[in-house]
Amino acid sequence: MSLVRRAAPEDAGEVLRLRQVMIDSMAGTDPSTQWHAGSLPALQGRLADPDGDFPVFVVDHPERPGAAAMAAGTLEYRIGRADNPHGRVGYVFSVATDPDARRRGYARACMTELLAWLRERGAAHVDLNASAQAEPLYTSLGFVRKPDPSMRLAL
C-alpha cells in the first residue's frame, strides 16, 4: 500500500502549513501566515474537485496527526508546438516536508505520484523552480536546468 494519497478538502490547513514550511526555508521570504485565512476557501474548493487540474499529494505524518510532506502542481494548457502539439504542460509549484520528517523519502514519493498523475493526463513536460536544497531530488527524477527567460509583473 502506498504512503501517498491525494489531498482532500479537510487537508487544506495542512497543505497551507507545509507550503509555509517551504516558503520559510527560502531565503528572503516573508514568514507571515496572515494570507492562510484568505487562501483556505479557494484551496478547499480546488481539493474538492477530483477531476480538476490541481492535484496535491500528501504523506501523513507517521508520529502525529497531519501531513509530513506534500507535492502540489497543476496541469495547464498552452498553445501547442512541435514538441508538444496538444499543449499540455505540468507545473510543480510547492513541495515541502516537515523538518522532523525529512530524509525518509516522503517528498520523493509525493513527487512520483504527482509526475505519474501529470503523465497520465498527457503533459509533455513538467516545469518547476528548484531551491539549492531540493535540486538533487529533482535531478534524480530527471529534471534538468534550463535557461530561464522568465519575467513577472505584479498586478
C-alpha positions as CSV (number, residue, x, y, z in Angstrom):
1,M,0.0,0.0,0.0
2,S,1.3,3.5,-0.9
3,L,2.0,6.0,1.7
4,V,0.9,8.7,-0.7
5,R,-2.7,9.9,-1.1
6,R,-4.5,12.7,-2.9
7,A,-5.2,15.6,-0.6
8,A,-8.9,16.3,0.3
9,P,-10.6,19.5,1.4
10,E,-10.0,18.6,5.0
11,D,-6.3,18.6,4.3
12,A,-6.3,22.2,3.2
13,G,-4.9,23.6,6.5
14,E,-2.0,21.1,6.4
15,V,-1.3,21.9,2.8
16,L,-1.1,25.6,3.7
17,R,1.1,24.8,6.7
18,L,3.5,22.8,4.6
19,R,3.6,25.5,1.9
20,Q,4.6,27.9,4.7
21,V,7.4,25.5,5.6
22,M,8.6,25.7,2.0
23,I,8.3,29.5,2.0
24,D,10.1,29.8,5.3
25,S,13.0,27.7,4.0
26,M,13.7,30.0,1.1
27,A,16.0,33.0,1.7
28,G,14.5,36.4,1.7
29,T,10.8,35.4,2.1
30,D,8.2,36.9,4.5
31,P,7.3,34.4,7.2
32,S,3.8,35.9,7.6
33,T,1.0,33.4,7.8
34,Q,-1.8,36.0,7.6
35,W,-2.5,35.0,4.0
36,H,-3.6,31.5,5.1
37,A,-7.1,32.5,6.0
38,G,-7.7,34.2,2.6
39,S,-6.3,31.1,0.8
40,L,-8.2,28.4,2.7
41,P,-11.6,28.6,1.0
42,A,-10.2,28.6,-2.6
43,L,-7.8,25.7,-1.7
44,Q,-10.6,23.7,-0.1
45,G,-12.7,24.2,-3.3
46,R,-9.8,23.0,-5.5
47,L,-9.1,20.0,-3.4
48,A,-12.8,19.0,-3.5
49,D,-12.7,18.6,-7.3
50,P,-11.3,15.1,-8.0
51,D,-11.3,15.8,-11.8
52,G,-9.7,19.2,-11.6
53,D,-6.3,20.2,-12.9
54,F,-4.9,20.9,-9.4
55,P,-3.6,17.8,-7.6
56,V,-1.9,17.8,-4.2
57,F,-0.4,14.6,-3.0
58,V,0.5,14.1,0.7
59,V,2.1,11.6,3.1
60,D,0.5,11.5,6.5
61,H,2.9,12.1,9.4
62,P,3.8,8.7,11.0
63,E,4.1,10.1,14.5
64,R,1.3,12.7,14.9
65,P,-1.9,13.9,13.1
66,G,-1.3,15.9,10.0
67,A,0.8,15.7,6.9
68,A,4.6,15.0,6.8
69,A,5.1,16.0,3.1
70,M,3.3,17.3,0.1
71,A,3.7,18.0,-3.6
72,A,1.3,20.3,-5.4
73,G,1.1,21.1,-9.1
74,T,-1.2,21.9,-12.0
75,L,-1.9,20.8,-15.5
76,E,-2.0,23.8,-17.8
77,Y,-2.8,24.3,-21.5
78,R,-0.5,26.3,-23.7
79,I,-0.8,26.7,-27.4
80,G,0.9,23.6,-28.9
81,R,4.3,23.5,-30.6
82,A,6.4,20.8,-32.4
83,D,7.5,19.0,-29.2
84,N,4.0,19.4,-27.5
85,P,1.2,19.6,-30.1
86,H,-1.5,19.1,-27.5
87,G,-0.2,21.9,-25.3
88,R,-0.4,20.1,-22.0
89,V,2.2,21.3,-19.5
90,G,2.7,20.3,-15.9
91,Y,3.9,22.8,-13.3
92,V,5.1,21.8,-9.8
93,F,4.9,24.8,-7.5
94,S,5.0,23.5,-4.0
95,V,6.9,20.6,-2.5
96,A,7.6,20.5,1.2
97,T,8.5,18.2,4.1
98,D,8.2,18.9,7.8
99,P,11.7,19.3,9.2
100,D,11.1,16.4,11.6
101,A,10.2,14.1,8.8
102,R,12.9,14.8,6.3
103,R,15.3,12.2,4.7
104,R,12.6,9.5,4.7
105,G,11.7,9.7,1.0
106,Y,8.3,11.4,1.5
107,A,8.9,14.3,-0.9
108,R,10.1,11.8,-3.5
109,A,7.0,9.7,-3.0
110,C,4.7,12.7,-3.4
111,M,6.6,13.9,-6.5
112,T,6.5,10.4,-8.0
113,E,2.7,10.4,-7.7
114,L,2.3,13.9,-9.0
115,L,4.5,13.1,-12.0
116,A,2.5,10.0,-12.7
117,W,-0.7,12.0,-12.5
118,L,0.6,14.6,-15.0
119,R,1.9,11.9,-17.3
120,E,-1.5,10.1,-17.3
121,R,-3.1,13.3,-18.4
122,G,-0.8,13.9,-21.3
123,A,1.6,16.5,-20.0
124,A,4.5,16.7,-22.5
125,H,6.9,18.2,-19.9
126,V,6.9,19.5,-16.3
127,D,8.4,22.7,-15.1
128,L,9.4,23.8,-11.6
129,N,11.6,26.2,-9.8
130,A,14.1,24.5,-7.5
131,S,15.9,25.6,-4.4
132,A,19.5,24.6,-4.0
133,Q,18.4,22.2,-1.2
134,A,15.8,20.4,-3.5
135,E,17.8,20.3,-6.7
136,P,19.4,16.9,-6.0
137,L,15.9,15.4,-5.6
138,Y,14.6,16.9,-8.9
139,T,17.8,16.0,-10.8
140,S,17.4,12.4,-9.6
141,L,13.8,12.4,-11.0
142,G,15.2,13.6,-14.4
143,F,14.7,17.4,-14.2
144,V,17.4,19.5,-15.9
145,R,18.3,23.2,-15.6
146,K,17.2,25.4,-18.4
147,P,17.9,29.0,-19.4
148,D,15.2,30.9,-17.7
149,P,13.8,34.0,-19.6
150,S,11.0,34.4,-17.1
151,M,9.7,37.8,-16.2
152,R,7.0,38.9,-13.8
153,L,4.6,41.8,-13.4
154,A,2.9,42.2,-10.1
155,L,-0.7,43.3,-10.5
